Amino acid sequence: MSGDLIRIILVDDHAVVRAGLKAVLGRERDFDVVGEASNGAEGIALAERLNPDVIIMDLSMPTLDGQEAMKQITAKKLTSRVIIMTMHAEEDYVVPLMEAGASGYVLKTAPDREVVDAVRAVARGDLYVRPEAARALARGYQRKDPLREDRARFEKLTGRERDVLRLVAQGYSAPEIGAQLNISPKTVDTYKQRIEDKLGLGHRHDYVQFALRLGLLQE
């Protein structure tokens, strides 16, 4: 984030939706809507140019839909977090969207407060979904066999590294993890560096997705 501001771009093919979102977000002192786009292709170009903290993106758009645009943003290794906004309340949408790289999933009918909470959550590296969708997400990952490659990589971690991975994924800070494991925050950071070297996990978002894939947060 730039200082204390969360920089946001809006990607939706309906100008009235973008205007409504901008009005809601503009009431928050720590939010700055820095750009708007009307389709996924424009959104990708804008994200590359502005490097926002958060992208709020419609799922259904002409030219390039939200899911494909999000995949391309992920492939380009941009640091922006993507919140998908959609009219679809079906929980079956959640798992594929999260697997494709979404950090949040919000209905267009959601209250203003929920949209604001979603932006703050994903900006700090968390995932954001409605409680009902969160249950669907957990069930979806439980139904799938853990990826063989991820399981093999996880097995290379020491017991203490696995503990740190789970606690980071659960949202604990280095001092909090240190207090739970009776080690210093500096030692926690050392373990996190070893985890990054072995698994390629850099941000907490990466820890959460890895832990979800392997069902580690259900243990």
PyMOL commands that set and color helices and strands:
alter all, ss='L'
color gray80, all
select helices_A, chain A and resi 15-26+40-50+66-75+91-99+112-123+131-143+148-155+159-169+174-181+185-199+204-213+216-218
alter helices_A, ss='H'
color red, helices_A
select strands_A, chain A and resi 6-11+31-37+54-58+81-86+104-107+128-129
alter strands_A, ss='S'
color yellow, strands_A
deselect
rebuild
show_as cartoon
